[in-house]
Amino acid sequence: PGIFGREGKFLPEASLVETEKAVEVAVELPGMKPEEVKVEIKEGKLWIVGEKKEEKEEKGKTFHRIERRSGMFRRVFELPVEVVEEKVDARFADGVLKVTLPKAEKAAPKQIEVKR
């Protein structure tokens, strides 16, 4: 679908990267403010929801072309590993939302005694 979505609506581009210690998600949200975006973890998925406001025609200006998309959007990312929800960090700078989700430590293998 790309940045314009399937119906010409705003659908922000994103990347999801796994490192040794965390899962990192970056979402491009040009022209938006942090308070216009909601970040949640539900059912083992990262949900990013928001609304990019539409540019309104102003008195004294004639718009000949508007290619910038606006509207509600929702991006849902299946997390590839279990994460520590209490330590998730979300930061917004230069039109990019960066969410860092630290990986949960894996349980140590448990030795099972084989009995006769």
C-alpha positions in Angstrom: 0.0 0.0 0.0 2.8 2.5 0.7 2.4 5.9 2.2 -0.9 6.6 0.5 -2.6 3.4 1.6 -5.1 1.6 -0.5 -7.7 4.3 -0.7 -5.5 7.4 -0.9 -5.5 7.7 2.9 -2.5 8.5 5.1 -0.6 5.3 6.1 2.8 6.0 7.6 5.8 4.1 6.6 7.5 2.0 9.3 10.4 -0.3 9.9 10.7 -3.1 12.5 14.2 -4.3 13.5 15.3 -6.9 16.0 18.6 -6.5 17.8 20.3 -8.7 20.4 18.6 -6.8 23.2 15.4 -5.2 21.8 12.9 -4.8 19.0 13.0 -1.3 17.5 10.1 0.2 15.5 10.4 3.5 13.7 7.3 5.2 12.1 7.5 8.3 9.9 4.9 10.8 11.0 5.8 14.1 9.2 3.9 17.1 10.4 2.5 15.4 13.5 2.9 16.0 17.2 3.5 13.5 19.9 0.1 14.1 21.5 -1.6 13.1 18.2 -0.2 9.5 18.5 -1.2 6.7 20.8 1.2 3.7 21.4 -0.1 0.6 23.1 0.8 -3.1 23.5 -2.2 -5.4 23.3 -2.3 -9.1 22.8 1.4 -9.4 22.0 1.2 -6.7 19.4 2.4 -3.1 19.2 -0.4 -0.7 18.2 0.3 2.8 16.9 -2.8 4.9 16.2 -3.3 8.5 15.4 -4.7 11.1 13.2 -3.0 13.5 10.8 -5.0 16.6 10.5 -6.1 17.8 7.1 -4.8 21.1 5.7 -7.7 23.6 5.5 -8.1 26.1 2.8 -7.2 29.6 4.2 -8.7 32.9 3.2 -6.5 34.6 0.6 -4.9 31.3 -0.5 -5.9 29.2 -3.5 -4.8 25.6 -3.3 -3.9 24.3 -6.8 -2.5 21.0 -5.6 -2.6 19.0 -2.3 -0.6 15.8 -2.3 -0.1 15.5 1.4 -2.4 12.9 2.9 -4.3 13.1 6.1 -6.7 11.1 8.2 -6.9 8.4 10.9 -4.3 5.6 10.7 -3.6 2.4 12.6 -0.4 0.3 12.4 -0.3 -3.0 14.2 3.0 -4.9 14.5 3.2 -8.5 15.5 6.1 -8.7 17.9 8.6 -11.5 17.0 9.6 -12.1 20.6 8.3 -11.5 24.1 9.1 -8.0 25.4 9.3 -6.4 28.8 6.2 -4.1 28.6 7.1 -2.0 31.6 10.4 -0.9 30.0 9.1 0.1 26.5 10.3 3.5 25.5 8.6 5.7 22.9 10.2 8.9 21.6 9.2 11.4 19.0 11.7 13.6 17.2 12.0 15.2 13.7 8.8 13.6 12.5 9.8 10.1 13.5 8.3 8.0 16.3 10.9 5.5 17.7 9.6 2.7 20.0 12.2 0.5 21.7 10.8 -2.7 23.2 13.4 -4.5 25.4 13.4 -8.3 25.0 12.3 -10.5 27.9 15.0 -12.7 29.2 14.5 -16.3 28.2 13.9 -18.8 30.9 17.0 -21.0 31.6 16.6 -24.5 30.3 15.4 -26.9 33.0 17.0 -30.3 33.4 14.5 -33.0 33.8 15.5 -36.1 35.6 14.7 -39.3 33.8 13.5 -41.9 36.3 13.4 -45.7 36.1 
